[in-house]
Amino acid sequence: MKILRAAIVIVAAASACAEAGAASVHGKLVQRSIRDIRPVPNMLLTLRTQGNVRSARIYSDRAGEFWFYNVPRGSYVLEIWRNGIDESNTRTLEACRIDVVDGDVNLDPPLRLHSHPVRLGANPISCSKGLEHLYVGLDR
């Protein structure tokens, strides 16, 4: 009987977390090649809150797809680190804004990486409008 009660409490807690607004964010990265548009595998991504807190690092898979799980409601900047994150203080990245409001976020159409010049200090646009190619300082 105690095990059954514990199981019920765990299920209820999991349901409460799901109802509290935790969602997943799914998308796909692509890049134009000479002949076609191809997926971009193994690209480093993070989500950054308005308070400049970054999520755990994830990588796009072989098909260019990525998932963030258990993302609380709020506004985020999706950061795509073109040359990774290391000890240097400046990196180039592509970024766009995401709002997690009610449920999962599916970024469709795929996000296309740019080859145009970098913009300094630009504010990212909505992911539904595409990516901004930025040059930023990385706060430690």
A tleap script that builds the chain and sets N, CA, C and O, in Angstrom:
source leaprc.protein.ff14SB
mol = sequence {
  NMET LYS ILE LEU ARG ALA ALA ILE VAL ILE
  VAL ALA ALA ALA SER ALA CYS ALA GLU ALA
  GLY ALA ALA SER VAL HIE GLY LYS LEU VAL
  GLN ARG SER ILE ARG ASP ILE ARG PRO VAL
  PRO ASN MET LEU LEU THR LEU ARG THR GLN
  GLY ASN VAL ARG SER ALA ARG ILE TYR SER
  ASP ARG ALA GLY GLU PHE TRP PHE TYR ASN
  VAL PRO ARG GLY SER TYR VAL LEU GLU ILE
  TRP ARG ASN GLY ILE ASP GLU SER ASN THR
  ARG THR LEU GLU ALA CYS ARG ILE ASP VAL
  VAL ASP GLY ASP VAL ASN LEU ASP PRO PRO
  LEU ARG LEU HIE SER HIE PRO VAL ARG LEU
  GLY ALA ASN PRO ILE SER CYS SER LYS GLY
  LEU GLU HIE LEU TYR VAL GLY LEU ASP CARG
}
set mol.1.N position { 0.810 -1.188 0.000 }
set mol.1.CA position { 0.000 0.000 0.000 }
set mol.1.C position { 0.866 1.269 0.000 }
set mol.1.O position { 0.549 2.249 -0.675 }
set mol.2.N position { 1.981 1.233 0.780 }
set mol.2.CA position { 2.875 2.392 0.817 }
set mol.2.C position { 3.500 2.643 -0.546 }
set mol.2.O position { 3.674 3.793 -0.948 }
set mol.3.N position { 3.838 1.572 -1.261 }
set mol.3.CA position { 4.443 1.710 -2.588 }
set mol.3.C position { 3.440 2.332 -3.552 }
set mol.3.O position { 3.802 3.192 -4.355 }
set mol.4.N position { 2.186 1.905 -3.478 }
set mol.4.CA position { 1.149 2.455 -4.337 }
set mol.4.C position { 0.957 3.948 -4.060 }
set mol.4.O position { 0.832 4.733 -4.999 }
set mol.5.N position { 0.932 4.347 -2.795 }
set mol.5.CA position { 0.800 5.772 -2.454 }
set mol.5.C position { 1.986 6.573 -2.979 }
set mol.5.O position { 1.817 7.673 -3.506 }
set mol.6.N position { 3.199 6.012 -2.831 }
set mol.6.CA position { 4.391 6.705 -3.326 }
set mol.6.C position { 4.320 6.878 -4.836 }
set mol.6.O position { 4.692 7.930 -5.355 }
set mol.7.N position { 3.844 5.854 -5.550 }
set mol.7.CA position { 3.714 5.935 -7.003 }
set mol.7.C position { 2.701 6.997 -7.400 }
set mol.7.O position { 2.911 7.733 -8.364 }
set mol.8.N position { 1.598 7.078 -6.653 }
set mol.8.CA position { 0.578 8.087 -6.945 }
set mol.8.C position { 1.141 9.489 -6.721 }
set mol.8.O position { 0.873 10.394 -7.512 }
set mol.9.N position { 1.915 9.680 -5.659 }
set mol.9.CA position { 2.518 10.980 -5.375 }
set mol.9.C position { 3.489 11.372 -6.484 }
set mol.9.O position { 3.510 12.528 -6.907 }
set mol.10.N position { 4.294 10.418 -6.960 }
set mol.10.CA position { 5.259 10.694 -8.029 }
set mol.10.C position { 4.540 11.085 -9.317 }
set mol.10.O position { 4.943 12.038 -9.984 }
set mol.11.N position { 3.483 10.363 -9.671 }
set mol.11.CA position { 2.720 10.679 -10.881 }
set mol.11.C position { 2.075 12.052 -10.751 }
set mol.11.O position { 2.079 12.831 -11.704 }
set mol.12.N position { 1.523 12.353 -9.582 }
set mol.12.CA position { 0.898 13.662 -9.362 }
set mol.12.C position { 1.933 14.781 -9.466 }
set mol.12.O position { 1.651 15.834 -10.037 }
set mol.13.N position { 3.126 14.560 -8.920 }
set mol.13.CA position { 4.186 15.575 -8.995 }
set mol.13.C position { 4.621 15.794 -10.441 }
set mol.13.O position { 4.846 16.930 -10.858 }
set mol.14.N position { 4.739 14.706 -11.208 }
set mol.14.CA position { 5.122 14.832 -12.614 }
set mol.14.C position { 4.066 15.604 -13.395 }
set mol.14.O position { 4.400 16.427 -14.247 }
set mol.15.N position { 2.789 15.341 -13.106 }
set mol.15.CA position { 1.706 16.056 -13.779 }
set mol.15.C position { 1.741 17.531 -13.426 }
set mol.15.O position { 1.521 18.382 -14.287 }
set mol.16.N position { 2.020 17.842 -12.154 }
set mol.16.CA position { 2.086 19.240 -11.722 }
set mol.16.C position { 3.205 19.971 -12.444 }
set mol.16.O position { 3.035 21.126 -12.833 }
set mol.17.N position { 4.357 19.311 -12.631 }
set mol.17.CA position { 5.472 19.931 -13.359 }
set mol.17.C position { 5.091 20.216 -14.802 }
set mol.17.O position { 5.411 21.276 -15.340 }
set mol.18.N position { 4.398 19.255 -15.432 }
set mol.18.CA position { 3.992 19.444 -16.821 }
set mol.18.C position { 3.001 20.598 -16.940 }
set mol.18.O position { 3.058 21.376 -17.892 }
set mol.19.N position { 2.084 20.708 -15.962 }
set mol.19.CA position { 1.101 21.776 -15.993 }
set mol.19.C position { 1.724 23.123 -15.659 }
set mol.19.O position { 1.165 24.159 -16.018 }
set mol.20.N position { 2.865 23.135 -14.982 }
set mol.20.CA position { 3.500 24.392 -14.588 }
set mol.20.C position { 4.135 25.113 -15.769 }
set mol.20.O position { 4.648 26.220 -15.600 }
set mol.21.N position { 4.116 24.522 -16.955 }
set mol.21.CA position { 4.591 25.219 -18.126 }
set mol.21.C position { 5.877 24.695 -18.728 }
set mol.21.O position { 6.391 25.297 -19.671 }
set mol.22.N position { 6.423 23.590 -18.219 }
set mol.22.CA position { 7.632 23.041 -18.821 }
set mol.22.C position { 7.287 22.531 -20.219 }
set mol.22.O position { 6.288 21.837 -20.409 }
set mol.23.N position { 8.118 22.880 -21.182 }
set mol.23.CA position { 7.859 22.522 -22.575 }
set mol.23.C position { 9.142 22.057 -23.229 }
set mol.23.O position { 10.221 22.139 -22.640 }
set mol.24.N position { 9.017 21.571 -24.443 }
set mol.24.CA position { 10.201 21.252 -25.228 }
set mol.24.C position { 10.280 22.236 -26.397 }
set mol.24.O position { 9.267 22.759 -26.861 }
set mol.25.N position { 11.504 22.472 -26.856 }
set mol.25.CA position { 11.741 23.327 -28.021 }
set mol.25.C position { 12.451 22.458 -29.043 }
set mol.25.O position { 13.503 21.883 -28.760 }
set mol.26.N position { 11.871 22.365 -30.234 }
set mol.26.CA position { 12.420 21.522 -31.291 }
set mol.26.C position { 12.629 22.357 -32.545 }
set mol.26.O position { 11.809 23.212 -32.879 }
set mol.27.N position { 13.725 22.103 -33.229 }
set mol.27.CA position { 13.980 22.800 -34.482 }
set mol.27.C position { 14.974 22.044 -35.334 }
set mol.27.O position { 15.460 20.978 -34.956 }
set mol.28.N position { 15.265 22.607 -36.479 }
set mol.28.CA position { 16.223 22.011 -37.411 }
set mol.28.C position { 17.069 23.124 -38.015 }
set mol.28.O position { 16.557 24.186 -38.371 }
set mol.29.N position { 18.374 22.867 -38.127 }
set mol.29.CA position { 19.308 23.804 -38.743 }
set mol.29.C position { 19.653 23.347 -40.147 }
set mol.29.O position { 19.930 22.169 -40.375 }
set mol.30.N position { 19.636 24.281 -41.086 }
set mol.30.CA position { 20.024 23.981 -42.463 }
set mol.30.C position { 20.954 25.068 -42.965 }
set mol.30.O position { 21.026 26.157 -42.395 }
set mol.31.N position { 21.664 24.758 -44.041 }
set mol.31.CA position { 22.556 25.732 -44.675 }
set mol.31.C position { 22.547 25.484 -46.166 }
set mol.31.O position { 22.533 24.338 -46.615 }
set mol.32.N position { 22.556 26.567 -46.934 }
set mol.32.CA position { 22.557 26.430 -48.393 }
set mol.32.C position { 23.956 26.048 -48.860 }
set mol.32.O position { 24.945 26.685 -48.498 }
set mol.33.N position { 24.016 24.995 -49.671 }
set mol.33.CA position { 25.275 24.637 -50.328 }
set mol.33.C position { 25.167 25.102 -51.779 }
set mol.33.O position { 24.209 25.787 -52.136 }
set mol.34.N position { 26.112 24.748 -52.595 }
set mol.34.CA position { 26.098 25.186 -53.993 }
set mol.34.C position { 24.860 24.660 -54.720 }
set mol.34.O position { 24.252 25.373 -55.519 }
set mol.35.N position { 24.494 23.415 -54.439 }
set mol.35.CA position { 23.405 22.785 -55.180 }
set mol.35.C position { 22.073 22.721 -54.444 }
set mol.35.O position { 21.020 22.715 -55.082 }
set mol.36.N position { 22.097 22.674 -53.111 }
set mol.36.CA position { 20.849 22.483 -52.386 }
set mol.36.C position { 20.962 22.984 -50.947 }
set mol.36.O position { 21.964 23.588 -50.564 }
set mol.37.N position { 19.943 22.731 -50.176 }
set mol.37.CA position { 19.940 23.079 -48.766 }
set mol.37.C position { 20.176 21.800 -47.976 }
set mol.37.O position { 19.483 20.802 -48.176 }
set mol.38.N position { 21.160 21.834 -47.077 }
set mol.38.CA position { 21.552 20.642 -46.328 }
set mol.38.C position { 21.413 20.859 -44.828 }
set mol.38.O position { 21.545 21.985 -44.346 }
set mol.39.N position { 21.142 19.772 -44.079 }
set mol.39.CA position { 21.106 19.882 -42.614 }
set mol.39.C position { 22.500 20.173 -42.062 }
set mol.39.O position { 23.510 19.812 -42.666 }
set mol.40.N position { 22.537 20.833 -40.898 }
set mol.40.CA position { 23.803 21.169 -40.251 }
set mol.40.C position { 23.924 20.336 -38.973 }
set mol.40.O position { 23.298 20.662 -37.965 }
set mol.41.N position { 24.723 19.264 -39.006 }
set mol.41.CA position { 24.883 18.422 -37.822 }
set mol.41.C position { 25.924 18.974 -36.854 }
set mol.41.O position { 26.769 19.788 -37.225 }
set mol.42.N position { 25.846 18.519 -35.620 }
set mol.42.CA position { 26.876 18.760 -34.606 }
set mol.42.C position { 27.155 20.241 -34.336 }
set mol.42.O position { 28.296 20.630 -34.087 }
set mol.43.N position { 26.105 21.058 -34.388 }
set mol.43.CA position { 26.236 22.485 -34.091 }
set mol.43.C position { 25.834 22.717 -32.635 }
set mol.43.O position { 24.809 22.208 -32.183 }
set mol.44.N position { 26.635 23.480 -31.910 }
set mol.44.CA position { 26.388 23.775 -30.498 }
set mol.44.C position { 25.280 24.815 -30.351 }
set mol.44.O position { 25.300 25.848 -31.020 }
set mol.45.N position { 24.297 24.536 -29.457 }
set mol.45.CA position { 23.182 25.444 -29.210 }
set mol.45.C position { 22.969 25.632 -27.710 }
set mol.45.O position { 23.230 24.728 -26.916 }
set mol.46.N position { 22.491 26.820 -27.334 }
set mol.46.CA position { 22.073 27.102 -25.960 }
set mol.46.C position { 20.824 27.969 -26.009 }
set mol.46.O position { 20.541 28.616 -27.017 }
set mol.47.N position { 20.084 27.975 -24.911 }
set mol.47.CA position { 18.995 28.926 -24.708 }
set mol.47.C position { 19.450 29.889 -23.621 }
set mol.47.O position { 20.011 29.462 -22.612 }
set mol.48.N position { 19.214 31.193 -23.816 }
set mol.48.CA position { 19.594 32.192 -22.814 }
set mol.48.C position { 18.348 32.931 -22.351 }
set mol.48.O position { 17.547 33.390 -23.165 }
set mol.49.N position { 18.189 33.041 -21.026 }
set mol.49.CA position { 17.049 33.743 -20.456 }
set mol.49.C position { 17.269 35.245 -20.527 }
set mol.49.O position { 18.359 35.705 -20.869 }
set mol.50.N position { 16.229 36.010 -20.201 }
set mol.50.CA position { 16.362 37.465 -20.159 }
set mol.50.C position { 17.339 37.898 -19.083 }
set mol.50.O position { 17.903 38.989 -19.161 }
set mol.51.N position { 17.549 37.039 -18.057 }
set mol.51.CA position { 18.520 37.327 -17.005 }
set mol.51.C position { 19.921 36.853 -17.344 }
set mol.51.O position { 20.777 36.783 -16.462 }
set mol.52.N position { 20.179 36.518 -18.632 }
set mol.52.CA position { 21.483 36.061 -19.130 }
set mol.52.C position { 21.954 34.752 -18.508 }
set mol.52.O position { 23.156 34.557 -18.327 }
set mol.53.N position { 21.041 33.864 -18.182 }
set mol.53.CA position { 21.391 32.524 -17.708 }
set mol.53.C position { 21.278 31.583 -18.898 }
set mol.53.O position { 20.250 31.543 -19.574 }
set mol.54.N position { 22.346 30.822 -19.151 }
set mol.54.CA position { 22.358 29.905 -20.287 }
set mol.54.C position { 21.981 28.498 -19.864 }
set mol.54.O position { 22.298 28.051 -18.762 }
set mol.55.N position { 21.298 27.814 -20.766 }
set mol.55.CA position { 20.930 26.414 -20.559 }
set mol.55.C position { 22.163 25.527 -20.712 }
set mol.55.O position { 23.256 25.994 -21.033 }
set mol.56.N position { 21.958 24.259 -20.478 }
set mol.56.CA position { 22.996 23.285 -20.795 }
set mol.56.C position { 23.235 23.313 -22.307 }
set mol.56.O position { 22.340 23.662 -23.077 }
set mol.57.N position { 24.432 22.946 -22.717 }
set mol.57.CA position { 24.776 22.917 -24.140 }
set mol.57.C position { 24.199 21.664 -24.772 }
set mol.57.O position { 24.262 20.577 -24.197 }
set mol.58.N position { 23.632 21.829 -25.966 }
set mol.58.CA position { 23.177 20.685 -26.736 }
set mol.58.C position { 23.775 20.800 -28.134 }
set mol.58.O position { 24.311 21.846 -28.501 }
set mol.59.N position { 23.683 19.730 -28.907 }
set mol.59.CA position { 24.207 19.706 -30.266 }
set mol.59.C position { 23.137 19.196 -31.221 }
set mol.59.O position { 22.346 18.319 -30.873 }
set mol.60.N position { 23.121 19.750 -32.415 }
set mol.60.CA position { 22.201 19.245 -33.433 }
set mol.60.C position { 22.645 17.852 -33.854 }
set mol.60.O position { 23.835 17.537 -33.850 }
set mol.61.N position { 21.661 17.016 -34.221 }
set mol.61.CA position { 21.976 15.639 -34.606 }
set mol.61.C position { 22.360 15.576 -36.092 }
set mol.61.O position { 22.509 16.612 -36.740 }
set mol.62.N position { 22.516 14.365 -36.624 }
set mol.62.CA position { 22.965 14.187 -38.010 }
set mol.62.C position { 22.016 14.816 -39.026 }
set mol.62.O position { 22.425 15.209 -40.119 }
set mol.63.N position { 20.730 14.906 -38.643 }
set mol.63.CA position { 19.727 15.495 -39.536 }
set mol.63.C position { 19.591 17.000 -39.309 }
set mol.63.O position { 18.733 17.644 -39.912 }
set mol.64.N position { 20.447 17.569 -38.430 }
set mol.64.CA position { 20.384 18.990 -38.130 }
set mol.64.C position { 19.334 19.347 -37.086 }
set mol.64.O position { 19.142 20.525 -36.785 }
set mol.65.N position { 18.653 18.349 -36.529 }
set mol.65.CA position { 17.588 18.608 -35.561 }
set mol.65.C position { 18.137 18.738 -34.147 }
set mol.65.O position { 19.175 18.170 -33.808 }
set mol.66.N position { 17.408 19.506 -33.324 }
set mol.66.CA position { 17.792 19.697 -31.926 }
set mol.66.C position { 16.547 19.785 -31.058 }
set mol.66.O position { 15.468 20.143 -31.530 }
set mol.67.N position { 16.713 19.451 -29.779 }
set mol.67.CA position { 15.634 19.495 -28.799 }
set mol.67.C position { 16.164 20.031 -27.482 }
set mol.67.O position { 17.230 19.624 -27.022 }
set mol.68.N position { 15.421 20.938 -26.882 }
set mol.68.CA position { 15.610 21.345 -25.493 }
set mol.68.C position { 14.389 20.820 -24.746 }
set mol.68.O position { 13.263 20.988 -25.215 }
set mol.69.N position { 14.590 20.193 -23.601 }
set mol.69.CA position { 13.479 19.637 -22.826 }
set mol.69.C position { 13.307 20.389 -21.513 }
set mol.69.O position { 14.242 21.010 -21.008 }
set mol.70.N position { 12.097 20.322 -20.973 }
set mol.70.CA position { 11.762 20.928 -19.677 }
set mol.70.C position { 12.108 22.406 -19.617 }
set mol.70.O position { 12.709 22.875 -18.650 }
set mol.71.N position { 11.726 23.130 -20.651 }
set mol.71.CA position { 11.968 24.566 -20.721 }
set mol.71.C position { 10.787 25.281 -20.052 }
set mol.71.O position { 9.651 25.140 -20.507 }
set mol.72.N position { 11.035 26.042 -18.986 }
set mol.72.CA position { 9.939 26.775 -18.331 }
set mol.72.C position { 9.393 27.879 -19.232 }
set mol.72.O position { 10.062 28.328 -20.163 }
set mol.73.N position { 8.169 28.307 -18.941 }
set mol.73.CA position { 7.586 29.427 -19.681 }
set mol.73.C position { 8.490 30.644 -19.564 }
set mol.73.O position { 9.118 30.876 -18.531 }
set mol.74.N position { 8.544 31.415 -20.642 }
set mol.74.CA position { 9.345 32.628 -20.626 }
set mol.74.C position { 9.877 32.974 -21.996 }
set mol.74.O position { 9.588 32.291 -22.979 }
set mol.75.N position { 10.656 34.037 -22.056 }
set mol.75.CA position { 11.284 34.498 -23.299 }
set mol.75.C position { 12.752 34.097 -23.283 }
set mol.75.O position { 13.429 34.223 -22.262 }
set mol.76.N position { 13.235 33.617 -24.417 }
set mol.76.CA position { 14.604 33.121 -24.527 }
set mol.76.C position { 15.237 33.610 -25.821 }
set mol.76.O position { 14.548 34.010 -26.760 }
set mol.77.N position { 16.560 33.567 -25.848 }
set mol.77.CA position { 17.302 33.745 -27.086 }
set mol.77.C position { 17.929 32.400 -27.401 }
set mol.77.O position { 18.693 31.861 -26.600 }
set mol.78.N position { 17.607 31.858 -28.569 }
set mol.78.CA position { 18.230 30.633 -29.046 }
set mol.78.C position { 19.573 31.026 -29.627 }
set mol.78.O position { 19.636 31.835 -30.552 }
set mol.79.N position { 20.650 30.462 -29.094 }
set mol.79.CA position { 22.002 30.809 -29.536 }
set mol.79.C position { 22.613 29.613 -30.263 }
set mol.79.O position { 22.619 28.496 -29.746 }
set mol.80.N position { 23.117 29.856 -31.451 }
set mol.80.CA position { 23.759 28.824 -32.260 }
set mol.80.C position { 25.212 29.252 -32.414 }
set mol.80.O position { 25.517 30.211 -33.123 }
set mol.81.N position { 26.096 28.539 -31.747 }
set mol.81.CA position { 27.505 28.933 -31.652 }
set mol.81.C position { 28.278 28.361 -32.837 }
set mol.81.O position { 28.634 27.183 -32.848 }
set mol.82.N position { 28.528 29.197 -33.821 }
set mol.82.CA position { 29.171 28.743 -35.062 }
set mol.82.C position { 30.588 28.239 -34.847 }
set mol.82.O position { 31.031 27.337 -35.558 }
set mol.83.N position { 31.303 28.794 -33.891 }
set mol.83.CA position { 32.669 28.335 -33.641 }
set mol.83.C position { 32.853 27.912 -32.187 }
set mol.83.O position { 33.940 28.051 -31.627 }
set mol.84.N position { 31.799 27.402 -31.585 }
set mol.84.CA position { 31.872 26.842 -30.245 }
set mol.84.C position { 32.037 27.885 -29.155 }
set mol.84.O position { 32.019 29.088 -29.413 }
set mol.85.N position { 32.197 27.403 -27.944 }
set mol.85.CA position { 32.452 28.248 -26.784 }
set mol.85.C position { 33.757 27.769 -26.182 }
set mol.85.O position { 33.895 26.593 -25.847 }
set mol.86.N position { 34.707 28.665 -26.043 }
set mol.86.CA position { 35.973 28.277 -25.421 }
set mol.86.C position { 36.446 29.414 -24.517 }
set mol.86.O position { 35.629 30.219 -24.069 }
set mol.87.N position { 37.720 29.494 -24.246 }
set mol.87.CA position { 38.245 30.475 -23.307 }
set mol.87.C position { 38.264 31.901 -23.852 }
set mol.87.O position { 38.325 32.849 -23.070 }
set mol.88.N position { 38.213 32.075 -25.164 }
set mol.88.CA position { 38.232 33.443 -25.682 }
set mol.88.C position { 36.921 34.127 -25.307 }
set mol.88.O position { 35.915 33.459 -25.070 }
set mol.89.N position { 36.930 35.415 -25.254 }
set mol.89.CA position { 35.785 36.156 -24.754 }
set mol.89.C position { 34.826 36.611 -25.853 }
set mol.89.O position { 33.764 37.155 -25.549 }
set mol.90.N position { 35.176 36.402 -27.116 }
set mol.90.CA position { 34.283 36.813 -28.190 }
set mol.90.C position { 34.053 35.663 -29.148 }
set mol.90.O position { 34.982 34.941 -29.511 }
set mol.91.N position { 32.820 35.504 -29.547 }
set mol.91.CA position { 32.439 34.414 -30.441 }
set mol.91.C position { 31.445 34.950 -31.463 }
set mol.91.O position { 30.784 35.960 -31.221 }
set mol.92.N position { 31.341 34.291 -32.580 }
set mol.92.CA position { 30.261 34.611 -33.503 }
set mol.92.C position { 29.148 33.596 -33.277 }
set mol.92.O position { 29.395 32.429 -32.972 }
set mol.93.N position { 27.941 34.063 -33.432 }
set mol.93.CA position { 26.814 33.161 -33.263 }
set mol.93.C position { 25.653 33.628 -34.101 }
set mol.93.O position { 25.619 34.765 -34.571 }
set mol.94.N position { 24.717 32.749 -34.279 }
set mol.94.CA position { 23.443 33.101 -34.893 }
set mol.94.C position { 22.427 33.008 -33.771 }
set mol.94.O position { 22.526 32.126 -32.917 }
set mol.95.N position { 21.456 33.901 -33.762 }
set mol.95.CA position { 20.516 33.936 -32.654 }
set mol.95.C position { 19.142 34.382 -33.123 }
set mol.95.O position { 18.996 35.053 -34.145 }
set mol.96.N position { 18.141 33.991 -32.348 }
set mol.96.CA position { 16.778 34.459 -32.562 }
set mol.96.C position { 16.016 34.311 -31.252 }
set mol.96.O position { 16.445 33.586 -30.354 }
set mol.97.N position { 14.877 35.008 -31.147 }
set mol.97.CA position { 14.077 34.990 -29.927 }
set mol.97.C position { 12.984 33.926 -29.993 }
set mol.97.O position { 12.385 33.686 -31.041 }
set mol.98.N position { 12.740 33.289 -28.831 }
set mol.98.CA position { 11.684 32.285 -28.689 }
set mol.98.C position { 10.874 32.631 -27.454 }
set mol.98.O position { 11.434 32.968 -26.410 }
set mol.99.N position { 9.562 32.549 -27.572 }
set mol.99.CA position { 8.683 32.685 -26.414 }
set mol.99.C position { 8.022 31.348 -26.150 }
set mol.99.O position { 7.329 30.808 -27.012 }
set mol.100.N position { 8.237 30.813 -24.954 }
set mol.100.CA position { 7.577 29.577 -24.533 }
set mol.100.C position { 6.376 30.017 -23.713 }
set mol.100.O position { 6.524 30.536 -22.606 }
set mol.101.N position { 5.185 29.807 -24.264 }
set mol.101.CA position { 3.976 30.303 -23.628 }
set mol.101.C position { 3.102 29.149 -23.155 }
set mol.101.O position { 2.965 28.920 -21.954 }
set mol.102.N position { 2.527 28.441 -24.076 }
set mol.102.CA position { 1.615 27.336 -23.752 }
set mol.102.C position { 2.022 26.094 -24.518 }
set mol.102.O position { 1.605 25.903 -25.660 }
set mol.103.N position { 2.819 25.264 -23.914 }
set mol.103.CA position { 3.175 24.004 -24.535 }
set mol.103.C position { 4.449 24.067 -25.359 }
set mol.103.O position { 5.198 25.044 -25.329 }
set mol.104.N position { 4.665 22.984 -26.097 }
set mol.104.CA position { 5.897 22.804 -26.850 }
set mol.104.C position { 6.023 23.818 -27.992 }
set mol.104.O position { 5.030 24.316 -28.523 }
set mol.105.N position { 7.281 24.105 -28.348 }
set mol.105.CA position { 7.582 25.026 -29.436 }
set mol.105.C position { 8.261 24.233 -30.541 }
set mol.105.O position { 9.292 23.598 -30.317 }
set mol.106.N position { 7.680 24.271 -31.735 }
set mol.106.CA position { 8.269 23.623 -32.902 }
set mol.106.C position { 8.638 24.708 -33.902 }
set mol.106.O position { 7.765 25.358 -34.477 }
set mol.107.N position { 9.933 24.900 -34.104 }
set mol.107.CA position { 10.416 25.950 -35.009 }
set mol.107.C position { 10.348 25.436 -36.442 }
set mol.107.O position { 11.174 24.629 -36.869 }
set mol.108.N position { 9.357 25.914 -37.169 }
set mol.108.CA position { 9.149 25.470 -38.533 }
set mol.108.C position { 8.791 26.695 -39.361 }
set mol.108.O position { 7.863 27.404 -38.972 }
set mol.109.N position { 9.436 26.990 -40.444 }
set mol.109.CA position { 10.383 26.178 -41.191 }
set mol.109.C position { 11.745 26.092 -40.499 }
set mol.109.O position { 11.994 26.782 -39.510 }
set mol.110.N position { 12.630 25.230 -41.036 }
set mol.110.CA position { 13.974 25.107 -40.451 }
set mol.110.C position { 14.705 26.447 -40.425 }
set mol.110.O position { 14.458 27.326 -41.250 }
set mol.111.N position { 15.602 26.578 -39.463 }
set mol.111.CA position { 16.411 27.790 -39.332 }
set mol.111.C position { 17.614 27.690 -40.264 }
set mol.111.O position { 18.389 26.737 -40.189 }
set mol.112.N position { 17.764 28.675 -41.137 }
set mol.112.CA position { 18.860 28.655 -42.110 }
set mol.112.C position { 20.016 29.505 -41.612 }
set mol.112.O position { 19.845 30.694 -41.345 }
set mol.113.N position { 21.206 28.895 -41.483 }
set mol.113.CA position { 22.404 29.618 -41.083 }
set mol.113.C position { 22.815 30.567 -42.205 }
set mol.113.O position { 22.634 30.262 -43.384 }
set mol.114.N position { 23.363 31.705 -41.834 }
set mol.114.CA position { 23.723 32.746 -42.790 }
set mol.114.C position { 25.197 32.725 -43.155 }
set mol.114.O position { 26.031 32.150 -42.456 }
set mol.115.N position { 25.485 33.370 -44.270 }
set mol.115.CA position { 26.878 33.611 -44.636 }
set mol.115.C position { 27.109 35.104 -44.834 }
set mol.115.O position { 28.171 35.513 -45.303 }
set mol.116.N position { 26.099 35.933 -44.472 }
set mol.116.CA position { 26.240 37.382 -44.638 }
set mol.116.C position { 27.081 37.968 -43.508 }
set mol.116.O position { 27.368 37.276 -42.531 }
set mol.117.N position { 27.480 39.240 -43.630 }
set mol.117.CA position { 28.353 39.847 -42.625 }
set mol.117.C position { 27.727 39.859 -41.230 }
set mol.117.O position { 26.507 39.873 -41.071 }
set mol.118.N position { 28.591 39.853 -40.245 }
set mol.118.CA position { 28.204 39.869 -38.846 }
set mol.118.C position { 27.727 41.270 -38.461 }
set mol.118.O position { 28.287 42.268 -38.913 }
set mol.119.N position { 26.696 41.335 -37.627 }
set mol.119.CA position { 26.208 42.615 -37.104 }
set mol.119.C position { 26.637 42.738 -35.648 }
set mol.119.O position { 26.482 41.797 -34.870 }
set mol.120.N position { 27.164 43.871 -35.287 }
set mol.120.CA position { 27.603 44.108 -33.914 }
set mol.120.C position { 26.440 44.584 -33.056 }
set mol.120.O position { 25.744 45.532 -33.417 }
set mol.121.N position { 26.229 43.920 -31.908 }
set mol.121.CA position { 25.270 44.380 -30.916 }
set mol.121.C position { 23.825 44.383 -31.353 }
set mol.121.O position { 23.017 45.088 -30.748 }
set mol.122.N position { 23.463 43.635 -32.365 }
set mol.122.CA position { 22.080 43.609 -32.830 }
set mol.122.C position { 21.208 42.830 -31.849 }
set mol.122.O position { 21.681 41.914 -31.176 }
set mol.123.N position { 19.940 43.201 -31.776 }
set mol.123.CA position { 18.991 42.445 -30.975 }
set mol.123.C position { 18.390 41.357 -31.854 }
set mol.123.O position { 17.936 41.638 -32.963 }
set mol.124.N position { 18.383 40.109 -31.365 }
set mol.124.CA position { 17.846 39.022 -32.184 }
set mol.124.C position { 16.368 39.212 -32.513 }
set mol.124.O position { 15.595 39.707 -31.693 }
set mol.125.N position { 15.991 38.814 -33.717 }
set mol.125.CA position { 14.597 38.856 -34.148 }
set mol.125.C position { 13.918 37.554 -33.739 }
set mol.125.O position { 14.571 36.639 -33.237 }
set mol.126.N position { 12.625 37.473 -33.949 }
set mol.126.CA position { 11.872 36.264 -33.632 }
set mol.126.C position { 12.346 35.109 -34.509 }
set mol.126.O position { 12.663 35.305 -35.683 }
set mol.127.N position { 12.395 33.905 -33.938 }
set mol.127.CA position { 12.826 32.727 -34.707 }
set mol.127.C position { 11.906 32.478 -35.901 }
set mol.127.O position { 12.332 31.888 -36.894 }
set mol.128.N position { 10.659 32.918 -35.816 }
set mol.128.CA position { 9.748 32.735 -36.948 }
set mol.128.C position { 10.174 33.578 -38.148 }
set mol.128.O position { 9.748 33.308 -39.271 }
set mol.129.N position { 11.018 34.604 -37.924 }
set mol.129.CA position { 11.502 35.461 -39.004 }
set mol.129.C position { 12.912 35.097 -39.445 }
set mol.129.O position { 13.412 35.657 -40.421 }
set mol.130.N position { 13.569 34.164 -38.743 }
set mol.130.CA position { 14.906 33.743 -39.141 }
set mol.130.C position { 15.946 34.015 -38.077 }
set mol.130.O position { 15.614 34.242 -36.914 }
set mol.131.N position { 17.190 33.992 -38.472 }
set mol.131.CA position { 18.320 34.159 -37.562 }
set mol.131.C position { 19.050 35.458 -37.827 }
set mol.131.O position { 19.050 35.960 -38.951 }
set mol.132.N position { 19.675 36.004 -36.790 }
set mol.132.CA position { 20.589 37.137 -36.911 }
set mol.132.C position { 21.993 36.599 -36.683 }
set mol.132.O position { 22.216 35.823 -35.754 }
set mol.133.N position { 22.935 37.001 -37.515 }
set mol.133.CA position { 24.326 36.591 -37.376 }
set mol.133.C position { 25.033 37.664 -36.560 }
set mol.133.O position { 25.196 38.790 -37.029 }
set mol.134.N position { 25.455 37.328 -35.343 }
set mol.134.CA position { 25.974 38.312 -34.392 }
set mol.134.C position { 27.416 38.004 -34.013 }
set mol.134.O position { 27.900 36.885 -34.182 }
set mol.135.N position { 28.084 39.025 -33.498 }
set mol.135.CA position { 29.425 38.904 -32.916 }
set mol.135.C position { 29.310 39.423 -31.509 }
set mol.135.O position { 28.987 40.592 -31.298 }
set mol.136.N position { 29.573 38.559 -30.531 }
set mol.136.CA position { 29.265 38.926 -29.154 }
set mol.136.C position { 30.411 38.641 -28.230 }
set mol.136.O position { 31.304 37.859 -28.556 }
set mol.137.N position { 30.394 39.287 -27.049 }
set mol.137.CA position { 31.277 38.938 -25.961 }
set mol.137.C position { 30.574 37.925 -25.081 }
set mol.137.O position { 29.389 38.081 -24.786 }
set mol.138.N position { 31.268 36.910 -24.666 }
set mol.138.CA position { 30.674 35.854 -23.847 }
set mol.138.C position { 30.922 36.178 -22.380 }
set mol.138.O position { 32.071 36.206 -21.940 }
set mol.139.N position { 29.868 36.419 -21.623 }
set mol.139.CA position { 29.991 36.654 -20.183 }
set mol.139.C position { 30.299 35.339 -19.487 }
set mol.139.O position { 29.681 34.320 -19.795 }
set mol.140.N position { 31.225 35.342 -18.572 }
set mol.140.CA position { 31.574 34.111 -17.867 }
set mol.140.C position { 30.833 34.023 -16.579 }
set mol.140.O position { 30.994 33.052 -15.839 }
savepdb mol mol.pdb
quit
